[in-house]
Amino acid sequence: MITLTTYEWVPDFAAPLMRAFRVRWALEEADLPYRVRTVTLGAEQRSPEHLARQPFGQAPAIEEDGLVLFESGAIALHIAEQSEMLLPTEPAGRARAIAWLFAALNSVEIAVQELAVIDLFHAEEAWTSERRPQVEAFVRDRLAMLEKALGGKDYLEGRFTVGDLMMADVLRILQHTDLLEAYPALKAYKERCEARPAFQRAMKAQMEGFGMAA
């Protein structure tokens, strides 16, 4: 059975967005059983035991049959490789689903995360008045490109894959903004992913784990 390591507590605003959610969601989609281990912020996350799981003292990490794996994207791909629900068996479709997973992390999340860091941690600092408009413009450009790529499809490759799981979770980082209102197809895509039963189960488990109401 997979053991998922996550934090014991995070601030309220971070609870639904913490990257362990991606792992929970993938596990629920793949219908794989798992147990949860928690570490506390501070000394425990820097302990030799935890650093052996996650060399940067972060979360999530998983352990399975001797395999110790960190980074949410790598973990999601590892889980997807065990489930046709998340990865097609046909080679070309499989490769494209993996490409979308990496696109979510490299082409979209980097910009989205920078905007979130500015808004949530540095909003009152003087330098943001110049930097934020630049970051938002880049995010909007990426969203427009993503919406064009989605076209009229329900999912990026026509059926739900690990690429959609990761892309939808990245789009959730923008929930403190109204940016998706300008991209109705993309907003509907995100909501379609969030309506999946596996998403709902994973979110319930995540919020209950942090002792908060979803």
C-alpha positions in Angstrom: 0.0 0.0 0.0 1.1 3.5 -0.7 2.0 5.8 2.2 1.5 9.5 1.5 3.4 11.9 3.6 1.9 15.4 3.9 1.9 18.2 6.5 0.0 17.9 9.7 -1.2 21.5 9.4 -1.1 24.4 6.9 -2.8 27.8 7.0 -6.4 27.8 6.0 -5.9 29.4 2.6 -3.3 26.8 1.7 -5.3 23.7 2.8 -7.3 23.1 -0.4 -4.3 24.0 -2.6 -1.5 22.0 -0.9 0.2 19.8 -3.5 -0.5 16.6 -1.6 -4.0 17.1 -3.0 -2.8 16.2 -6.5 -1.5 12.9 -5.1 -4.8 12.2 -3.3 -6.8 13.0 -6.4 -4.6 10.7 -8.6 -5.0 7.9 -6.0 -8.7 8.3 -6.0 -9.0 8.3 -9.8 -6.8 5.2 -9.9 -8.8 3.6 -7.1 -5.6 2.7 -5.2 -5.6 2.3 -1.4 -3.3 4.5 0.6 -2.4 5.6 4.2 -1.3 9.0 5.4 1.7 10.0 7.4 2.0 13.6 8.6 5.0 15.8 9.5 4.9 19.1 11.3 6.2 22.3 9.9 9.5 23.3 11.3 12.0 21.0 12.9 10.3 17.7 11.9 10.2 18.6 8.2 14.0 19.2 8.3 14.6 16.0 10.2 16.9 13.4 8.7 14.0 11.0 8.5 11.9 13.3 6.4 14.8 14.6 4.3 15.4 11.0 3.3 11.8 11.0 1.8 11.9 14.6 0.5 15.4 16.1 0.2 14.0 19.7 0.3 11.9 19.1 3.4 8.7 19.6 1.6 5.5 17.6 0.9 4.2 15.4 -0.6 6.2 12.3 -0.8 5.2 8.6 -1.1 6.6 5.3 -0.2 5.5 2.0 -2.0 7.2 -1.3 -1.8 10.6 0.2 -1.1 10.2 3.1 -3.6 10.5 6.5 -2.0 9.3 9.3 -4.4 9.0 13.0 -4.1 7.6 15.9 -6.3 3.9 15.9 -7.0 4.2 15.7 -10.7 6.5 12.6 -10.6 4.2 11.0 -8.0 1.1 11.7 -10.1 2.8 10.1 -13.2 3.9 7.1 -11.1 0.3 6.6 -10.0 -1.1 7.2 -13.5 1.2 4.4 -14.9 -0.8 2.0 -12.8 -4.2 3.1 -14.1 -5.9 3.2 -17.5 -8.2 5.8 -16.0 -5.3 8.3 -16.0 -3.1 7.1 -18.9 -4.3 5.7 -22.2 -2.8 2.4 -23.2 -2.3 3.6 -26.8 1.3 4.9 -27.1 0.6 8.2 -28.8 -2.3 9.1 -26.5 -0.2 8.1 -23.5 2.7 10.3 -24.7 0.4 13.3 -25.2 -1.2 12.9 -21.8 2.3 13.0 -20.2 3.1 16.1 -22.3 0.1 17.9 -20.9 1.2 16.9 -17.4 4.6 18.6 -18.0 2.9 21.5 -19.7 0.8 22.1 -16.6 3.9 22.2 -14.4 6.3 24.0 -16.7 4.3 26.2 -19.1 1.4 27.2 -16.8 2.1 26.7 -13.1 5.3 28.7 -13.0 3.5 31.9 -14.0 0.4 31.1 -12.0 2.4 30.4 -8.9 4.3 33.7 -9.2 1.1 35.6 -9.4 -0.3 33.8 -6.3 2.9 34.5 -4.3 2.7 38.2 -5.1 -1.0 38.4 -4.2 -0.9 36.2 -1.1 2.5 37.1 0.4 3.7 40.4 -1.0 0.6 42.4 -1.9 1.5 45.4 0.3 5.1 45.7 -0.9 6.0 48.5 -3.2 7.8 46.5 -5.9 4.6 44.6 -6.7 3.0 47.6 -8.4 5.4 47.2 -11.3 5.9 43.4 -11.3 2.3 42.2 -10.8 0.9 43.7 -14.1 3.7 41.9 -16.0 3.0 38.6 -14.4 -0.8 38.9 -14.9 -0.3 39.7 -18.5 1.8 36.6 -19.0 -0.7 34.5 -17.1 -3.5 35.8 -19.3 -1.5 35.0 -22.4 -1.0 31.4 -21.2 -4.7 31.0 -20.3 -5.7 32.2 -23.8 -3.3 29.7 -25.4 -4.6 26.9 -23.2 -8.2 27.7 -24.0 -7.4 27.6 -27.7 -5.7 24.2 -27.3 -8.7 22.9 -25.4 -11.0 24.0 -28.2 -14.5 22.5 -27.8 -13.3 19.3 -26.1 -14.3 18.3 -22.6 -10.7 17.4 -21.8 -7.4 18.2 -23.4 -7.1 14.9 -25.2 -10.9 14.3 -25.4 -10.9 12.0 -22.4 -9.7 12.7 -18.8 -6.1 11.9 -18.2 -3.4 12.7 -15.7 -2.6 15.8 -17.8 -6.1 17.1 -17.0 -5.7 16.3 -13.4 -2.5 18.4 -13.2 -3.8 21.2 -15.4 -7.0 21.6 -13.5 -5.1 21.6 -10.2 -2.8 24.3 -11.4 -5.8 26.4 -12.5 -7.2 26.1 -9.0 -4.3 28.2 -7.8 -6.1 31.2 -9.4 -9.1 30.8 -7.2 -8.3 34.0 -5.3 -8.6 35.9 -8.6 -11.3 36.4 -11.3 -9.0 35.7 -14.2 -10.8 32.6 -15.4 -14.0 34.7 -16.0 -12.4 35.9 -19.2 -12.0 32.4 -20.4 -15.4 30.7 -20.1 -14.4 27.4 -21.8 -11.4 27.1 -19.5 -13.5 27.9 -16.5 -16.0 25.2 -17.5 -13.2 22.8 -18.0 -11.8 23.4 -14.5 -15.3 23.0 -13.0 -15.8 19.8 -15.0 -12.7 18.4 -13.5 -13.7 19.5 -10.0 -17.1 17.8 -10.4 -15.5 14.4 -10.8 -16.3 12.0 -7.9 -12.6 11.3 -7.3 -11.9 15.0 -7.0 -14.6 15.4 -4.4 -13.4 12.4 -2.4 -9.8 13.6 -2.4 -10.8 17.1 -1.4 -12.9 15.8 1.5 -10.0 13.7 2.7 -7.6 16.6 2.4 -9.7 19.0 4.3 -10.7 16.5 7.0 -7.0 15.7 7.3 -6.3 19.3 8.2 -9.3 19.4 10.5 -11.2 21.9 8.3 -14.6 21.9 6.6 -14.4 21.6 2.8 
